[in-house]
Amino acid sequence: MNINQKEIGQRIRSLRKETRLSQEKLANKLNVNTDHLGRLETGSRGMSIDLLVEISKYFAVSTDYILFGEKQNTDEIKEIISFVMLQLKEIERKL
């Protein structure tokens, strides 16, 4: 397993830009200074597990995505949820 700090930083920067946040605003929300966030985004600095979790919670992505770029298969999850909902409706109808 190889952790690439630059790729992690690029993913964090992309998430920040997708949500149209400045470094300053995101740094404030994460309780870190702007310099620290800038270093994370360039990959010149690592982060604590606590900060990793805060970033993943803030952007509603998995820590795996931030660390490795692996996204959860949301289409598969949506299909499962739809199937379960249909089954529940069928059970409710029978009651």
C-alpha atoms as an extended CHARMM CRD file, in Angstrom:
* protein
*
        95  EXT
         1         1  MET       CA              0.0000000000        0.0000000000        0.0000000000  PROA      1               0.0000000000
         2         2  ASN       CA              1.4360000000        3.3160000000       -1.0640000000  PROA      2               0.0000000000
         3         3  ILE       CA              0.0520000000        6.5760000000        0.3020000000  PROA      3               0.0000000000
         4         4  ASN       CA              0.7000000000        9.4060000000       -2.1330000000  PROA      4               0.0000000000
         5         5  GLN       CA              0.4480000000       12.7580000000       -0.3330000000  PROA      5               0.0000000000
         6         6  LYS       CA              0.2770000000       14.7350000000       -3.5880000000  PROA      6               0.0000000000
         7         7  GLU       CA             -2.6830000000       12.7220000000       -4.8540000000  PROA      7               0.0000000000
         8         8  ILE       CA             -4.4190000000       13.0960000000       -1.4830000000  PROA      8               0.0000000000
         9         9  GLY       CA             -3.8470000000       16.8370000000       -1.6740000000  PROA      9               0.0000000000
        10        10  GLN       CA             -5.2210000000       16.9650000000       -5.2110000000  PROA      10              0.0000000000
        11        11  ARG       CA             -8.3920000000       15.1620000000       -4.1040000000  PROA      11              0.0000000000
        12        12  ILE       CA             -8.8610000000       17.5630000000       -1.1840000000  PROA      12              0.0000000000
        13        13  ARG       CA             -8.3070000000       20.5580000000       -3.4680000000  PROA      13              0.0000000000
        14        14  SER       CA            -10.7890000000       19.1450000000       -6.0170000000  PROA      14              0.0000000000
        15        15  LEU       CA            -13.4140000000       18.5990000000       -3.3340000000  PROA      15              0.0000000000
        16        16  ARG       CA            -12.8980000000       22.1280000000       -2.0530000000  PROA      16              0.0000000000
        17        17  LYS       CA            -13.1550000000       23.6400000000       -5.5210000000  PROA      17              0.0000000000
        18        18  GLU       CA            -16.2230000000       21.5450000000       -6.4280000000  PROA      18              0.0000000000
        19        19  THR       CA            -17.9810000000       23.0830000000       -3.4340000000  PROA      19              0.0000000000
        20        20  ARG       CA            -16.6550000000       26.5450000000       -4.3480000000  PROA      20              0.0000000000
        21        21  LEU       CA            -14.9080000000       27.1000000000       -1.0440000000  PROA      21              0.0000000000
        22        22  SER       CA            -11.8170000000       29.2210000000       -0.6130000000  PROA      22              0.0000000000
        23        23  GLN       CA             -8.8940000000       27.7510000000        1.2980000000  PROA      23              0.0000000000
        24        24  GLU       CA             -9.6230000000       30.2370000000        4.0630000000  PROA      24              0.0000000000
        25        25  LYS       CA            -13.2520000000       29.1630000000        4.4570000000  PROA      25              0.0000000000
        26        26  LEU       CA            -12.4310000000       25.4570000000        4.4510000000  PROA      26              0.0000000000
        27        27  ALA       CA             -9.5320000000       25.9740000000        6.8560000000  PROA      27              0.0000000000
        28        28  ASN       CA            -11.8920000000       27.7880000000        9.2380000000  PROA      28              0.0000000000
        29        29  LYS       CA            -14.4720000000       24.9930000000        9.0160000000  PROA      29              0.0000000000
        30        30  LEU       CA            -11.7630000000       22.4020000000        9.7610000000  PROA      30              0.0000000000
        31        31  ASN       CA            -10.1370000000       24.4750000000       12.5330000000  PROA      31              0.0000000000
        32        32  VAL       CA             -6.7450000000       24.5880000000       10.8200000000  PROA      32              0.0000000000
        33        33  ASN       CA             -4.8440000000       27.5730000000        9.4670000000  PROA      33              0.0000000000
        34        34  THR       CA             -4.7470000000       28.3650000000        5.7730000000  PROA      34              0.0000000000
        35        35  ASP       CA             -1.0240000000       27.5480000000        5.5080000000  PROA      35              0.0000000000
        36        36  HSD       CA             -1.6550000000       24.0700000000        6.8980000000  PROA      36              0.0000000000
        37        37  LEU       CA             -4.4760000000       23.4520000000        4.4080000000  PROA      37              0.0000000000
        38        38  GLY       CA             -2.3300000000       24.7840000000        1.5710000000  PROA      38              0.0000000000
        39        39  ARG       CA              0.4410000000       22.3350000000        2.4740000000  PROA      39              0.0000000000
        40        40  LEU       CA             -2.0770000000       19.4800000000        2.5970000000  PROA      40              0.0000000000
        41        41  GLU       CA             -3.3370000000       20.3930000000       -0.8570000000  PROA      41              0.0000000000
        42        42  THR       CA              0.1710000000       20.4780000000       -2.3260000000  PROA      42              0.0000000000
        43        43  GLY       CA              1.0610000000       17.1970000000       -0.6620000000  PROA      43              0.0000000000
        44        44  SER       CA              3.9570000000       18.6870000000        1.2680000000  PROA      44              0.0000000000
        45        45  ARG       CA              2.3020000000       17.8360000000        4.5740000000  PROA      45              0.0000000000
        46        46  GLY       CA              0.4000000000       14.8550000000        5.9080000000  PROA      46              0.0000000000
        47        47  MET       CA             -2.5840000000       14.9770000000        8.2080000000  PROA      47              0.0000000000
        48        48  SER       CA             -3.7550000000       13.4380000000       11.4280000000  PROA      48              0.0000000000
        49        49  ILE       CA             -6.4040000000       10.7500000000       11.4510000000  PROA      49              0.0000000000
        50        50  ASP       CA             -8.7240000000       13.2130000000       13.1820000000  PROA      50              0.0000000000
        51        51  LEU       CA             -8.3450000000       15.7320000000       10.3530000000  PROA      51              0.0000000000
        52        52  LEU       CA             -8.7830000000       12.9920000000        7.7370000000  PROA      52              0.0000000000
        53        53  VAL       CA            -12.0800000000       12.0270000000        9.3590000000  PROA      53              0.0000000000
        54        54  GLU       CA            -13.1990000000       15.6710000000        9.6000000000  PROA      54              0.0000000000
        55        55  ILE       CA            -12.4780000000       16.2430000000        5.9080000000  PROA      55              0.0000000000
        56        56  SER       CA            -14.2910000000       13.0720000000        4.8680000000  PROA      56              0.0000000000
        57        57  LYS       CA            -17.3060000000       13.9700000000        7.0240000000  PROA      57              0.0000000000
        58        58  TYR       CA            -17.3920000000       17.5420000000        5.7450000000  PROA      58              0.0000000000
        59        59  PHE       CA            -17.3860000000       16.4930000000        2.0930000000  PROA      59              0.0000000000
        60        60  ALA       CA            -19.4780000000       13.3310000000        2.6940000000  PROA      60              0.0000000000
        61        61  VAL       CA            -16.8960000000       11.0490000000        1.1110000000  PROA      61              0.0000000000
        62        62  SER       CA            -15.1470000000        8.0000000000        2.4930000000  PROA      62              0.0000000000
        63        63  THR       CA            -11.6700000000        8.1540000000        3.9510000000  PROA      63              0.0000000000
        64        64  ASP       CA            -10.7610000000        5.5630000000        1.2910000000  PROA      64              0.0000000000
        65        65  TYR       CA            -11.6320000000        8.1160000000       -1.3580000000  PROA      65              0.0000000000
        66        66  ILE       CA             -9.3980000000       10.7590000000        0.1970000000  PROA      66              0.0000000000
        67        67  LEU       CA             -6.5060000000        8.3570000000        0.7690000000  PROA      67              0.0000000000
        68        68  PHE       CA             -6.7080000000        6.1630000000       -2.3260000000  PROA      68              0.0000000000
        69        69  GLY       CA             -9.2190000000        7.7230000000       -4.7150000000  PROA      69              0.0000000000
        70        70  GLU       CA            -11.6100000000        4.7920000000       -4.3430000000  PROA      70              0.0000000000
        71        71  LYS       CA            -15.2210000000        5.8630000000       -4.5950000000  PROA      71              0.0000000000
        72        72  GLN       CA            -18.0530000000        3.7800000000       -3.2650000000  PROA      72              0.0000000000
        73        73  ASN       CA            -20.2890000000        2.3210000000       -5.9280000000  PROA      73              0.0000000000
        74        74  THR       CA            -23.3170000000        4.5310000000       -5.3300000000  PROA      74              0.0000000000
        75        75  ASP       CA            -25.2650000000        3.0670000000       -8.2480000000  PROA      75              0.0000000000
        76        76  GLU       CA            -25.1420000000       -0.3700000000       -6.6690000000  PROA      76              0.0000000000
        77        77  ILE       CA            -26.1630000000        1.0450000000       -3.3030000000  PROA      77              0.0000000000
        78        78  LYS       CA            -29.0960000000        2.9150000000       -4.8970000000  PROA      78              0.0000000000
        79        79  GLU       CA            -30.2670000000       -0.2940000000       -6.5830000000  PROA      79              0.0000000000
        80        80  ILE       CA            -30.1970000000       -2.1710000000       -3.2870000000  PROA      80              0.0000000000
        81        81  ILE       CA            -32.1100000000        0.6030000000       -1.5270000000  PROA      81              0.0000000000
        82        82  SER       CA            -34.7290000000        0.6840000000       -4.3000000000  PROA      82              0.0000000000
        83        83  PHE       CA            -35.1540000000       -3.0970000000       -4.0880000000  PROA      83              0.0000000000
        84        84  VAL       CA            -35.5740000000       -2.9740000000       -0.3120000000  PROA      84              0.0000000000
        85        85  MET       CA            -38.0890000000       -0.1400000000       -0.5990000000  PROA      85              0.0000000000
        86        86  LEU       CA            -40.1450000000       -2.1270000000       -3.1150000000  PROA      86              0.0000000000
        87        87  GLN       CA            -40.0980000000       -5.1280000000       -0.8150000000  PROA      87              0.0000000000
        88        88  LEU       CA            -41.2300000000       -2.9920000000        2.1260000000  PROA      88              0.0000000000
        89        89  LYS       CA            -44.0790000000       -1.5020000000        0.0760000000  PROA      89              0.0000000000
        90        90  GLU       CA            -45.1760000000       -4.9980000000       -0.8840000000  PROA      90              0.0000000000
        91        91  ILE       CA            -45.1560000000       -6.0740000000        2.7570000000  PROA      91              0.0000000000
        92        92  GLU       CA            -47.0700000000       -2.9440000000        3.7550000000  PROA      92              0.0000000000
        93        93  ARG       CA            -49.6600000000       -3.6140000000        1.0320000000  PROA      93              0.0000000000
        94        94  LYS       CA            -50.2130000000       -7.1380000000        2.3500000000  PROA      94              0.0000000000
        95        95  LEU       CA            -50.7870000000       -5.8780000000        5.8750000000  PROA      95              0.0000000000
